[in-house]
Structure formats: structure tokens, C-alpha cells
Amino acid sequence: TQLAEPIVKALSALRVAVLPSDLAPSETKRHFTIGCIDAVIAVVIPKVVALVLSEAPHARIFVRPIDPSQAAALLESGAIDVAIVPMAQPPASIETVKLFPIEGVLAMRTKHPLARAKSLSRKDIIRYPHALVSFEGRTAGQLDEELAKEGLQRHVGIVVSSYLAIPHILAGSDALALLQIGRASCRERV
């Protein structure tokens, strides 16, 4: 139910982006390529595919993982028809639809030493190694810039290019992960 509105928005964007206004979805045999991050593939795409194929049963959908920083170039080149990725500053040439708000969440395993803390300081957070999701392989993010302003530094113990790996990494360690999560995403305890 939380995903209903974002999925409707995604489908509307898909229709506008790839279907001529005079073509009925039930008649199209077009191939559509959707580029997205792995978390979107796992959570959003199953619903999008079910709805698209119910309205356009002869269409073919290709879903491919992409680096969000490459989304604009892939759209402009025609390599993908639609991107479902977080984009901080999309170029003016790209039509965008905001699917849901993004919020920062500190993730950890349920039995982590900090899990029961009523409040956390930045000094508490930097005492533990961090897992970072980076499609470009960067070892620092926005948090590191903010910490540096306060003379603090965290240890990024692992960098992965998959959001889906994070729960498994956190479950077996005392690592923390500061994630940018869509408010409509599923939340599970690790």
C-alpha cells in the first residue's frame, strides 16, 4: 500500500516517456528498458511489471541495474527508456517525477551495542566501522564531509555497490550503514 502511489507515478512516467499518445497499451509490442538500482529491482519492479503487463500484455520489459550517476546519459542515448534511481540534480533535458521522499536512516543489526540507545551522537556512531553503498567505488560520502567539519572521521570498513548486500553485512557484524531510503521502501529488522 505504501508503494501504490510511487508505482502509479512510475507507470505514468513510463507511459508518457515511451508510448505515443495515439497508441493503446493493449496493442503495443514494444520493448521497454528500465534502468534502476538493485533495491528498486527487488521492491518496486515486481509491482511495475505486473501492472504494465496487465495493461500491455504484448510488451516486453527489460530491467537492468544502473549506476544512478549514469542515468541521464543512458536516457539521453536511448539505452534505457526510464530510470528509477535517486538523482540529486537531473539535467533540464530529462523529465523527472519524484516518486517518494528520501530520508537518511542509520541501519544496524538488532543486537548491535547501539541498538537500544535512546539517542546517538556523532562520536557514538564513528566508534564502529561503516558499510557504504557506492556505485562509483567512492570511500567517502556526505556524512564524511559533515564529520570533517567537526574534526571527526569515520572508518568505512566496506564499500559495496548493492543496497541488497547491506542487511547481510550488518547482520554479521557491528558495522553501521547510513542509507538514503525512500520513505515508501520496505523496512525490516536486521
Salt bridges, closest charged atoms under 4 A:
GLU5 OE2 - LYS9 NZ 3.38
GLU55 OE1 - ARG15 NH2 2.41
ASP81 OD1 - ARG30 NH2 3.13
GLU103 OE1 - ARG183 NE 2.96
GLU103 OE2 - ARG187 NH2 2.72
ASP124 OD1 - ARG127 NH1 3.23
GLU136 OE1 - ARG138 NE 3.20
ASP144 OD2 - ARG154 NH2 2.79
GLU146 OE1 - ARG122 NH2 3.27
GLU150 OE2 - ARG122 NE 3.44
ASP174 OD1 - ARG109 NH2 2.49
